[in-house]
């Protein structure tokens, strides 16, 4: 038995292939990260009424904070500058909404008449076409739709009640977003420094730099997105007005709002404009609107975004689509709106955290220090008053 005695300690890890060791190490770390993200998602899902207003306030502060800082640099007290920007922003938003709603109300009767005429034309086309669908069959389909609505009245009522609860949450979130925006504009730097103190002291400076770079990326992204949305709205709205499509101004406003959701928002708002043109003006005008929408989007994607966004906040198109898709699945329209800004901030912040620190300036070579003579001393510096210099040294 002495021949089989283990004299040295066996290392089990040494007998496992390196590929398996590396795969196992990556797997458990990946599981830990996924588990942490899942827990964070659960927590956010429980307090979404707070998280979403704060995120929207952060987006608005990225748009308005540069104006407040500019006013403060020109001698306006920061509290006064914050009040001026908030009041001016609310006035602009209220004026735009009032204008859009009035335009929609004024244009709705014309749109209703054209939709009815288009539906009658569609009924005639179906009756004369190869399907030969007459008024009796269409009436039968409408009756089935009414029966379905009556059968699902309870579900629709419960949905309306949940919508009323959602409206209450909306008002709460609106007030919270407004107060959070005030604090962000007035003392955003102080709020961030308070959050940065949660990091260990030895890395606090790097966390501060990463946060500043992330917010700078957010500012650039929001500015560029707003400018691109304005260009899209002007281009498509002007084309709709020239073609005489009803509700051109509300549709332009819809294009502007859709521009804040990259790629998906522009496609969806453009599709609504094409649909309205098809229903009211026919397929020829609708094809022209399709050409206008495609031309504006090509100018946006190939000229404006690369020129305005710059390299600091550029995200690959596939990353944008995936981020919007995940945001839509997780949190609907709000998730799609916040997904790309979140990716832009994380992109800049993580790059700043993982980059190598700049090396310090090397000390001067010893021979160079020796080669340079010391500065000459003045008589007052050599000896005190009334004493002679030591010539023996």
N, C-alpha and C positions, 0 to 999 in steps of 0.2 A: 504493500500500500504506500510505502514511502516513495516509490517511483512516480506515483500519481499525485503527490502532494503539491498543492499550489504554493509556490514560494513567493510569487510576486502578485501584487494586486492587479486584477484584470479591470480594464476600462471598457465598460459596455458601449460607450459612445464611439470608441475607436473601431469597434467591429461593425458599426452601422454605416452603410454607404453615405457619402457626403451629400449626394442628391436627396436622399431621404431625410437627412438631418436638416438641410436647408429648407426643404419643402414643409417639414413639420414646424420649424420655427416660424416660417412665413404664415403658415395656416393658423396657428394659435394667435399670432399677433393680429392677423386679419379678422379672426373671430372676435377678438377683444374690441377692435375698432368698430366693427359692425354692431356689436352689442352696445357699445357706448353710444353710437349714433341712434340706435333704436330707442334707448332709454331717453336720450335727449328729445327725440321725436315725440315720445309719449308725454314727456313733461310739457313740451311746447303745445301739443294737442290739448292738454288740459287748461292751459293759460293762453290760448290763442287770442282771446278777447283783449289781452294786454300786449301780446307780442306783435300782432299785426298793426295796431295803431302806432306802436313805437317804431316799427320798421318804416311805415309810411311817413312818420315825422322825420325819421333820419333821411329819407329820400328828399323830402321837401327842404330840410335844412341844408342838404348838399346843393340844392338849387338856389336857396336864398341866403345862405351864410356868406358867400363872397360879397354880396351887396351890403350886408350889415358890416362886414369888415372894412369895405371901402368907405362907407360913411363914417365909421369910427376913426379910420386913419385921417379923415379930413375934418376932424374936430367935433363931430357929432357924438354926444354921449351914447354909450352902447345901449342903454335902456331905451333912449329916444329912437335910436336907429332901429332897434328891434320892433318897437311899436309902429314906426313908419312903414317898415317893410311888411309887417303882418297886415296892417290896415290896407296898404296898397295892393298886396297880393289878394286879399279877400275881395277887395273892390273889383279887381280885374277878373277874378274867377266868377263873381256874381254877375258882372256885366256880360261876360261871354255866355254864361248859362241863360241869362234872361234873353239875350239876343237869339240864341239858338232855339230856345223854347218858343219864343214868339214867331220865329220863322217857321218852325214846324207846325204851329197852330194855324198860321196863315196859309201854308201850303198843303195842309192835310186835306181840305175839301177837294182841291184839284186832283190830288193824288188818289183820293177815294173814287172820284168819277172815272179817272183813267184806269184804275184797277178793275172797276165794274165793267167798263167797256172792253178791257183786255180779256176778262173772264168770259164775257158773252162771245167774243171772237174765238176764244179757245173752245167753248162749247160747240160753236158752229164748225170749227175745224175738226173736232172729234166726231161730230155727226156725219160730216162729209168725207172724212178720211177712211183709211182701210179698217179701222176698228169699229166704225158705225155705232158709236155710243150715243143713244138718244137722251132726251130730257128725262124720260121715265127712269132709265138706269142711273142717271146722275142723281135724281131725286131719291132713289133707293139707297145710294151710297151716303147721301146726306142724312137720311133717316137712321142708317146704321151708326153714323157718327154721333147723332143725338142720343141714341140708345146707349152707346158706350159712355157718353158723358154722364147720363143719368145713373148708370150702374156704378160708376166710379166717383160719385158725388162725395161719398164719405172720405175717400182718400184725398180728393181735392180740398175738401174742407179742412182736414187735418193738416194738409200742406199749407193752407192759408193761415191756420193758427200758428204753425211753426214759423211762417214768414213774419207774422206779427212779433213773435219773440225775437226773431233775427233783427227786426227793425229796432227793437229796444236795445239789443246788443250793438247795433250800428250807431245809435245815438250815444251810447256810453263810449264806444271806441272813438267817435268823432271828438267828444270833449277831451278824452285822454290824449288823442293825437295833437289837439290844439295846445294843451298845457305842456306836453312834452316838447313840441316844436318851440314854444316860447323859451324853455330852459336851454334847449340845444342852441338856439340863436344867441341867447344872452350870455351863456357861460358854457358853451360846448367844450372848450378846452379844459375847464375845471372838472366837468363830468368825466371826461376821458382820463384825466390824471387820477381821479378817484378810482376808476375801474382798473387802471394800470397798476395801482398799488397792490392789487390782489396777486400779481406775479412776484416771484422771488426777486430780491433786491439785485442780485448779480445779473439778471437778465431783464431788469425793468426798462433799461434804456433801449434795448433792442425791441422790446414789445411796444414801447412808445413810438419808436421810428416806424415799426411795421403798421401800427394803427394809423399814424399820420399818412403813410403812403397809401394804405387802403382807402382812407377817406378822400385823399386827393384823386384816386382812381374813380371813386364814386362821384365826386364833383365833375370830373371830366366826362364820365359816362352820362350823367343826367343832363349836362349842358348839351352834349352832342345829340343825345336822343331827342331832347326838346327841339333843337334846331332842325333836325331831320324830320321830325313830326310836323313842324310848321311848313317846311318845304313840300312835304307830301300833301298836306291839306291844301296848300295854295295851288299846287299843280293839278291835282285831281279835281278840286272844287272849281277852278277856272275852266277846266275842260267840260265839266258837267253844266256850268252856267252857259257856256258857248253853245252846247248842244241842246239847251232848253230842257234838261232833265229836271223834274220837280224835286223840291227839297234839296237843292244843291248845297246850300249852306249847312243844314243839319248833317248831310252826308259828309261834307268837308270836316265838320267838327268830329264826326265819328272816325274819320281817317286820322285826325290829329290824336284822338285818344288811343286808337289802335296802334299808332306809331310808337307808343311806350312799351309795347310788347313786341320785340324785334321779330321779324320774319313772319310769325304766325299772325300777329295783329294786323300787319299791313295786308296780308293775303285775305283775312276775314273781312276787314272793312272794305277792301276793293271788291270782294265778291258781292257784298251788300249793294254797293253802288252799281255794279253790273246787273244785278237782279232787278233793281228799281228801274234802270234804263230799259231792260228787256220787257218788263211788264207795262211800262208807260209809253215807250217810244218804238218798240219793235226790235227785231234781232239785228238790223243793220246798225242802229245807234248803239246797241249793246256791244257789238263787235268793235266799234270805234272806242267805246269806253274801255273795253279790254285792252286795246292798244295803248290808250293813255295811261292806264294803271300800270301796265308792264313797262312802258317807257319811264315813268316816274320812279318805279321801283328799281329799274336798272341804273338810273342816274344815282339813286340813293345808295345802292349796294356797291357800285363800282367807283363812284367818285366821292360822294359826301362822307360816308362812314370811314373809309380809309384816310381821308384828308382831315376829318374833324377829330375822330377818336384818337388817332395817333397810336404809337407803339405801346404806350403805357397801359392802355385798357383794351387792346385788341384781343379778341377771343375767337378761336376758330369757329367757323359756321356750324360744324358738327357739334361742337360743345354747346353752342347757343341753342340748337334744336333739342339736344338731349336735356339741357337744363330746363328749357320751357316745358318739355314733355313731362319730366319728373315733377316740376312744380305744378303743372295742371293736374296730374294724377293725385298728388298729395293734398293740394289745397285749392284746386279749381282756378278761377280767374286770378285771384289774389296771388296764388303760388306762381302762376305764369308771369305775373307782373314783377314779382320780387326775385325770381330765380336768377335772371341774368345779372342784375346789380350785385346780388350775393356772390355769384361766381367771380365777378370782376373784383370785388373787394378781397375775397379769399385768395385770388390769383396774385394780387400785388402783395398782400400781407404775408402769405406763405413764402413767396419768393424772397421777401425781405428777411424773413426769419432764418431761412436755410442758406442764404448766401454767406460766403466767407467774409469774415471781418477784414477791413482794410488794414494791412500791416502798418505798424507805426514807422515813423521816419527813422532810418538807421542813424546811429550816433556818428559824429564826425570821426574820421580816421585819426589815430593817435599821431601819425607823422605830420598830418595837416595841422593838428592842434599845436604840435611842437614847433612847426615851421613858422607859425604866426607869432610875432613878438607880442608880449603883453602890452596893454596900453600904458602909455607914459603917465606917470603920476605927477600931479601938480605939486608945487612946493608945499601947499597947505596940507596935501594928503600924505606927504612923505613923513613928516615929523610934526609933533605938536609944536605950538608956538614957543619960541625961545630955546629950542633944542636943536642940535646938529644932527644930520643924517649919519647913520652908521656906515662908514665907508669900507669896513672890513668884510661885510657880508657879500 
